[in-house]
């Protein structure tokens, strides 16, 4: 086969891969959007804070297709959620930032060397970064919006109610004692599920036989 033929074949292969990647990204984005609704209350957290695993499909995209695709899944799910937002887009913006902070480093570490060990390390590192970023994100972006509907002292009282033994007097303490650990655990849950199901789903996601 001459060089022209090889080039054309390579171009067709690249297009096929691109189409598949976009299709898988769209599918995972839709699943992530649905998972945003399947949230649940956590007894040790105020009722307005819910647990969901909508970062799970984004993490799988980051592992299977690359970290950029994981970020794209985070973006698309939040764009879709804008149509039913109750925070004027602020909650979605924060969710995107936290999700990207989770799946981007996880994907970068995994793709540096594609091993199960690196997948676990990447997911844990991503969970730590997401938890760390959740503090300023909630303090300066999300909670100021909440204050329009719920005064700051009422929010602090909600935290005090679930942990009367803790001396909580400020939003900063609430976030450090509850939201940051909660966000880390949330990331770990998505990481554990991904590590357990990624290998069986890998051929479907990547198109390998």
C-alpha positions as CSV (number, residue, x, y, z in Angstrom):
1,X,0.0,0.0,0.0
2,X,1.4,3.4,-1.0
3,X,1.7,6.4,1.5
4,X,-1.4,8.0,0.2
5,X,-3.5,4.9,0.9
6,X,-2.0,4.5,4.3
7,X,-2.8,8.2,5.1
8,X,-6.4,7.8,4.0
9,X,-6.8,4.7,6.1
10,X,-5.3,6.5,9.1
11,X,-7.6,9.4,8.6
12,X,-10.7,7.1,8.4
13,X,-9.5,5.3,11.6
14,X,-9.0,8.6,13.4
15,X,-12.5,9.8,12.4
16,X,-14.0,6.5,13.5
17,X,-12.2,6.9,16.9
18,X,-13.4,10.5,17.2
19,X,-17.0,9.6,16.5
20,X,-16.9,6.7,19.0
21,X,-15.3,9.0,21.6
22,X,-18.0,11.6,21.1
23,X,-20.7,9.0,21.3
24,X,-19.4,7.5,24.5
25,X,-18.9,11.0,26.0
26,X,-22.5,11.8,25.2
27,X,-23.7,8.6,26.7
28,X,-21.7,9.1,29.9
29,X,-22.8,12.7,30.1
30,X,-26.5,11.6,30.0
31,X,-25.9,9.0,32.7
32,X,-24.1,11.6,34.8
33,X,-27.1,14.0,34.4
34,X,-29.5,11.3,35.5
35,X,-27.3,10.4,38.5
36,X,-27.6,14.0,39.7
37,X,-31.2,13.3,40.4
38,X,-30.5,10.1,42.3
39,X,-29.2,11.8,45.4
40,X,-29.8,10.9,48.9
41,X,-29.7,12.6,52.3
42,X,-26.9,11.7,54.7
43,X,-27.8,11.5,58.4
44,X,-24.6,13.3,59.6
45,X,-25.2,16.2,57.2
46,X,-27.8,19.0,57.1
47,X,-30.8,18.1,54.9
48,X,-29.9,20.5,52.1
49,X,-26.7,18.6,51.4
50,X,-27.2,15.4,49.4
51,X,-24.9,12.6,48.2
52,X,-24.8,11.6,44.6
53,X,-22.3,9.8,42.4
54,X,-22.7,11.9,39.2
55,X,-18.9,12.2,39.0
56,X,-18.7,8.4,38.4
57,X,-19.3,8.5,34.6
58,X,-16.9,11.5,34.2
59,X,-14.2,9.5,36.0
60,X,-14.8,6.5,33.8
61,X,-14.5,8.8,30.7
62,X,-11.3,10.2,32.1
63,X,-9.8,6.7,32.4
64,X,-11.2,5.3,29.2
65,X,-10.9,8.2,26.8
66,X,-8.6,10.7,28.5
67,X,-8.8,13.4,31.2
68,X,-10.2,16.0,28.8
69,X,-13.2,13.8,28.0
70,X,-13.8,13.5,31.8
71,X,-13.9,17.2,32.1
72,X,-16.3,17.4,29.1
73,X,-18.7,15.0,30.8
74,X,-18.7,17.3,33.9
75,X,-19.4,20.3,31.7
76,X,-22.2,18.7,29.7
77,X,-24.1,17.3,32.7
78,X,-24.0,20.7,34.3
79,X,-25.1,22.5,31.1
80,X,-28.1,20.2,31.0
81,X,-28.8,20.8,34.6
82,X,-28.9,24.6,34.0
83,X,-32.4,24.1,32.5
84,X,-33.8,23.2,35.9
85,X,-31.3,25.1,38.1
86,X,-32.4,26.5,41.4
87,X,-29.2,28.4,42.0
88,X,-29.0,30.6,38.9
89,X,-26.2,28.5,37.6
90,X,-24.0,29.0,40.6
91,X,-24.4,25.5,41.9
92,X,-23.8,24.1,38.5
93,X,-20.6,26.2,38.1
94,X,-19.3,24.9,41.5
95,X,-20.2,21.3,40.6
96,X,-18.3,21.6,37.3
97,X,-15.2,23.0,39.1
98,X,-15.2,20.3,41.7
99,X,-15.9,17.5,39.2
100,X,-13.1,18.8,36.9
101,X,-10.7,19.0,39.9
102,X,-11.5,15.4,40.6
103,X,-11.4,13.7,37.2
104,X,-8.6,15.7,35.6
105,X,-5.7,14.8,37.9
106,X,-7.1,11.2,38.2
107,X,-7.0,10.8,34.4
108,X,-3.6,12.4,34.1
109,X,-2.1,10.1,36.6
110,X,-3.8,7.0,35.2
111,X,-2.8,7.8,31.6
112,X,0.8,8.3,32.7
113,X,0.9,4.6,33.3
114,X,-2.2,2.6,32.8
115,X,-2.3,0.3,35.8
116,X,-4.8,-0.5,38.5
117,X,-2.5,1.0,41.1
118,X,-2.3,4.3,39.2
119,X,-6.0,4.3,38.7
120,X,-6.4,4.1,42.5
121,X,-3.7,6.7,43.2
122,X,-5.2,9.0,40.6
123,X,-8.7,8.7,42.0
124,X,-7.5,9.3,45.6
125,X,-5.4,12.3,44.6
126,X,-8.4,13.7,42.6
127,X,-10.7,13.2,45.6
128,X,-8.2,15.1,47.8
129,X,-8.0,18.0,45.4
130,X,-11.8,18.1,45.0
131,X,-12.2,18.2,48.7
132,X,-9.7,21.0,49.1
133,X,-11.3,23.1,46.4
134,X,-14.7,22.5,47.9
135,X,-13.9,24.9,50.8
136,X,-13.3,28.1,48.8
137,X,-15.9,27.1,46.3
138,X,-18.7,26.7,48.9
139,X,-17.5,29.7,51.0
140,X,-17.2,32.2,48.2
141,X,-19.5,30.9,45.5
142,X,-22.3,28.5,46.6
143,X,-23.2,29.6,50.2
144,X,-23.5,33.3,49.4
145,X,-26.3,32.3,47.0
146,X,-27.9,30.2,49.8
147,X,-27.9,33.3,52.0
148,X,-30.5,34.8,49.7
149,X,-32.9,32.0,50.8
150,X,-31.5,31.0,54.2
151,X,-29.8,33.3,56.6
152,X,-26.2,32.4,57.6
153,X,-27.2,31.8,61.2
154,X,-29.9,29.4,60.1
155,X,-27.4,27.4,58.1
156,X,-25.0,27.3,61.0
157,X,-27.8,26.1,63.2
158,X,-28.6,23.3,60.8
159,X,-25.0,22.0,61.2
160,X,-25.2,22.4,65.0
161,X,-28.4,20.3,65.0
162,X,-26.7,17.3,63.4
163,X,-23.6,17.7,65.6
164,X,-24.6,19.2,68.9
165,X,-21.4,17.9,70.5
166,X,-19.3,20.1,68.2
167,X,-18.6,23.8,68.9
168,X,-19.6,25.2,65.6
169,X,-19.9,29.0,65.4
170,X,-19.1,29.9,61.8
171,X,-19.6,28.8,58.2
172,X,-15.9,28.2,57.9
173,X,-16.1,25.7,60.7
174,X,-19.1,24.0,59.1
175,X,-17.3,23.6,55.8
176,X,-14.0,22.3,57.3
177,X,-15.7,19.9,59.7
178,X,-18.4,18.6,57.4
179,X,-18.3,19.6,53.7
180,X,-14.6,19.0,53.1
181,X,-14.6,15.5,54.5
182,X,-18.0,14.8,52.9
183,X,-16.7,15.8,49.5
184,X,-13.6,13.6,50.0
185,X,-15.7,10.6,50.9
186,X,-18.0,11.3,48.0
187,X,-15.0,11.2,45.6
188,X,-13.8,8.0,47.2
189,X,-17.2,6.3,46.7
190,X,-17.1,7.2,42.9
191,X,-13.4,6.0,42.8
192,X,-14.2,2.6,44.5
193,X,-17.1,1.9,42.2
194,X,-15.1,2.9,39.1
195,X,-12.2,0.7,40.1
196,X,-14.6,-2.2,40.5
197,X,-16.5,-1.8,37.3
198,X,-14.0,-0.2,34.9
199,X,-12.3,-3.3,33.6
200,X,-15.5,-5.2,32.7
201,X,-16.8,-2.0,30.9
202,X,-13.5,-1.0,29.3
203,X,-14.0,-2.9,26.0
204,X,-17.4,-1.2,25.6
205,X,-16.1,2.2,26.4
206,X,-12.9,2.0,24.3
207,X,-14.3,-0.2,21.5
208,X,-11.8,-3.0,22.1
209,X,-12.8,-6.5,21.2
